[in-house]
Amino acid sequence: MKLRENYKYALVCPSSMGVRITPAAGQPVASSNTFMMQGTSAETNVLSISSQLGLKTKVLTTFVKDSPIAEFIRRDLRARNIEYEGVEVEQGGPWGYRHQFNIADSGYGSRGPRVCNDRAGEVGRTLSIKDFDLDRIFGEEGVAILHLSGLIGALSHETSIFCLELARAAKKYGTLISFDLNHRASFWKGREEELSEIFAEIASLSDILIGNEEDFQLCLGIQGPEAGGKDISAKIDSFKEMIGRVKEKFPNASVYATTLRQVENVNSHLWGAILSYGDEWHVVEPRRITVLDRIGGGDGFVGGMLYGILQGWESEKWIQFGWASGALATTFLTDYAQPADEDVIWSIWGGNARVKR
């Protein structure tokens, strides 16, 4: 894919930042009294692959003024080499704005994960185009890829318009647009018609479209594989047929991708992926991976794939690096991967888990 020639930032994304708290040792939330806390958002999970591997990235967000949680998030982003830009919003009293809390039980063995999102008063819902200078960001500074997620795209009417305007500005300045549909039923309830129109326009502007079978069906109205059956490998042809229908409806994109996941138990998954680029198809047949915490695996895939595109690799390497980056993310207690170097990820792809001294 052809990137614009001059840019300051390899990747930029809009996001509503929050914190994630998880019990120690994979225990249920109600049974625990010790928790780990981290800054989090699906979109910055994607940035983390590139930011950890030395590329400049930035998140466009918003913060609660004078909030210690906001300061915690800023420090977390700095530690991950992710730059940030965003206004501060007055809290407005104890019942005013705050950063979302994601409370996650990672599960263990036969006990499945459970995630509770506490988003009341979420400050990220106020993200507005008026708070950012898009001509400066995309025109003067320059961005190689804008990454958008359906999570932030559907969070509120304001964030939906914000994502749409970002996509329009990116297209104006020659920035590639990556769109991970990430459908969430609770976000869409009562807004189906509005969001269908906005998501369709963003998809029509996008160069890279990512989603699973439910995402493409529920966000864009694309028929997916038939339900039923446990063998995900047997459905690969039907997934390719679905992507073919997406390509017909949204031909502007060059890359179409989906992940494949079959859960054997919480700590053992079959993990695969499909990518279409032009007339080329690349398929990673589902392979068994050992999972510490599954949350963030899909974001890791997207982050690794985008890193490969930014590096100018052949398209076959995009899906390989993406698959391995997603597998890497599931070995971390955080919901994002923190690769020390490219070799860590390529070793996962090659099945090499030997000690390196």
N, C-alpha and C positions, 0 to 999 in steps of 0.2 A: 504494500500500500504506500501511496505517496504522502509523506508528511510535508507540511509547510516548511519552507527553508529556514526561517529565523524564528526562534521562540525562546522565551525564558523558562517556561514551565513545560515539562513533559506531560504532566497530567494535572488537571484541575477538576474538582467536583463540588457541587453544592451538597450540604448535609446538615442535619439536625443532630448536634452532638449531645451525648448523654453519658451515663456511667453504667457499667455492667457489674453486678456483684454475683459471685458464685461461691457456694459452700466448698470447704476443703474436702479433698479425697472423694469427690463425686457423690457426696451425700445429698439427701433431699433437703430442700430449703427449710421446711418446718422442723427438721430434726437437727439443725446445725446452730452453732453459736460462733463460728469462726468463718469469715468470708474474705475473699479477695476482691478488690475493686479496681477497675480499669476504665479509662476513657473509651468510648465506643461509638461506632456507627457503621452501617454496612458499607457506605461509600468510602470512608477512610480505611476500612479493611482492604479495599481494592488498591488504594494508594500505597499501602504499606510495602507491597512487593517492590515497587519502583523506588520508593523513598529509602528503604533499607539497602537497596543495591546502588544507591548513589545518584539517582535522578531527582531533579527538582520537582516537587509537587506542592499543590496548595488546595486547601479546603475553604470554600466560601460558606460561612456559617453565621451564627449570632449567639451572643452570650448574655447571661443575666448579670447586670451590673453589681459589683461588690460581692458576688457570690463566691464562697470558697470552693464550691463544686466547679464553677467556671474556671477558676485558677487551676484547680486540679486537672481539668481537661486541657488547658493550655500547656501545662507542664508535660502532660502525657504526649501531646502532639509534638512538642519540641523534642522529646526523647525519641520519637519515631521519625525525626527529620522531615516532618510535614509542616509546611508553613500554613498560616491561617490568616483570614481576613474576615472581619465582620463587626457590626455595630454592637454596642452594649444597650440592653433594654432594662429600664427600671423594673425592679421586681414587683412593685405595686402592692406591698404588704404581704402578710403570711399566706394569703389565698391567691397571690398573683402568679407571675411567671416563675418557672424553674426549668432545670434540665431533666430530661426523662431518666427514669431508672429502669434498667433491664435486669430482672432478677431470674437467674437461670440455674436450674438443676441439670447437670450434664447427663444424668442417668448412669447406669452401670449394668453391664451384662443384659439380663432380661428385663430390667427396669428402664423404661424409656425416658428420654429427657423431657422436662417440663419447663416452659419459659413463660414468665409473667411480665408483661410490659406495663409499667405505671407511667402513663403519658399525660396525666392531668396537668394543665397549665403549661404544656411544653413550649418553651421559648422559640424553638425551631419552626413552629407553625407560623411565625410572623415574618419569615424570610421574604424580602421584597426586592424587586428590581431597582427600586429607588435608592437603595442603600449601597449600590455597587456601580462603579464606573466601567461599563462593559467595553467602551471604546479603548480605555486604558488597558484593561486586562487582556482583551483579545487582539486589539490593534497595536498598541505601543509595546506592551510586554511580550505578548505572543504566547499561544498555547498550542501544543502539538495535538493533544486529545482532550476533549471534554467528556467526562464520564458522568452519566445520569443514571439514577436508579428509580424504579417505580415506587419505592418506599417514600422517598422525599417528594417525588412527583405527585403522589396522592395524599400527602399528609394533610394538606389544607388547600382551600381555593388559592390562597396567596402563593404557596409553594408550587402549585401546579402551574400558575402563570409564570412564576419565576423560572422554572425549568424550561418552559416553552420559549421564553424570551432569551434565555441562555443559549438554547439550541439555535435560534434564529441568528443571534449575534455570532456564534461560532461558525455557522455556515457562511455568513457575510465575510468573515476574515480568513477563511480557508482552513479552519481548525476541524480535524476529524471528530465525529460525534459517536460515542459508544453509549448504548442504551440497554441496560439490564432491566427487563420488565418488572420482575419482583412483585407479582400481584399479592395483595393482602385484602381478603374479603372485608374485614372490618373497616378498612380505609375507604373502600369503594361503596359501602352501603349508603344508599340514598343519593349517590353522585354518579351512578353508572353512565348516564348519557353524557354528562359533562366530561368525565374522565376518558371515556371511549374516544371522544373527538380530540382531546388534547394528546392522548397517547398515540393516536393514529398520526397526528401531525408530526409529533416528535419522531416517531418511527419512520415517517416519510423523509425526514431530514437526516436520519442517522446513516452512518457508514458501517457500523458494527451493531448487530442486533443479537441479544442474548436472552434466553429464557428457557424454562422447562415446558412440558406439554400443557400444564395448566396455565402458565403465564401467557402463552401464545393464544390459547383458547379464550381466556377470560378477559385479557387486555385488548386483544386485536381481533377476536372473533375467528381465529384460524382453527379449523378442525384438527384435533390431535389424535394420537394413537388410541385405539380402543382400550377401555379399562379391563382389568382382570389379568390373571396370570402373574406368576412370581418371577419368571425368568426374564430379566431385563435385556439380556443378549438377544433373545428371540424377537425383540421389538425394534431392533436397530433399523430395519428397512422401513417400518412404519414411522419412526422418528425422522428418517431422511425424507419420506414423503411429506411429512408435516413441514419440514424446512423448505421443501420445494414449493409448497403452497404459500409460505411466508414470502419467498423470493418473488413469486408471481404478483403478490399484492403490494410488496414494498421493494421494488427493483432497484431503488437508489443505493441500497446498502451493498457492500462488497463482501462482508463477513457475516455469517450466521452461525451461531453456536448454541449448543445445549449440553448440559451434563447429564450423566446417567448414574443413578444410585440405587442399589438394592441393599436393604438393611438385613443382614443375617442376625445380628444382635447389636447392642449399643456400641460395642467395641470392635466389631468386624463388619465392614461394608465391602460390597463390590462397587468399584468406582470406575467410571468410564466417561467418554465425551465424544461428541460429533462436531465437526467444523466444516463448513462449506465456504470456499473462497473462489469466486469466479466459477469455473467449470470443475474445480478440484474438490474432492471429498477426502477428509481425513477422519478416521475413526480410531479411537482407543477403546478396544474391547474391554468391558468391565474386568478389573483386576482386584484381588482382595487387598485391602489396606487395614491396618490396625488403628483404631480411633481412640484418642483420649477424650476429645470434645468435638463433636461434629459441627458445632456452630461456626460459621465462617469459611467452611470448605468451598462453597460455591463462590464466595467473594475472592478466595485465594486463587481459584481457577481463572476468574476474570482478570485479576491483577497480574497473574503470570502470563496470560495470553496477551494482554495489552503491553506488557514489558517486552515480549518477543516482537510485537509489531513495532514498538518504538526503537528496538535495536536493529530493525531492518532484516531480520532473519527470514528464511524461507518459511512458507505457511505451515509446513509439516511440523516445524519446531514450535510454532505458536501453541498448538494444541498439546504437544508433549510437555512444554514448560508449564502451560496452564494446568494440565492434569497433575503434574508433580507438585506445583505450588499449592493446589487445593489439598492434595494429600498431606503436604507439609503442615498446612494450617490446622489440620485435625490432630496434630501431635502436640499442639500448644495449649496451655491453660487459658491464654488470651484467645479472643475470637479473631485474631489476625496472625499471619505468619511473620516471623522475624528472621529471614534467611541471613546467614553470615556472609554468604557469597553465592554466586551462581552454581558453584560446584555442589553445594548442599542439595540444591533442587535437582540438578542433573543426576546426582547419585541416587535419588529417589526414583527418578525415571528409569535408571539402569538397574534398579533392584539391588543396589550395593549399600548394605547397612553395616559394613565392616568398620571397625574403629579406624580413625585417621589420626596419626600422631605427627 
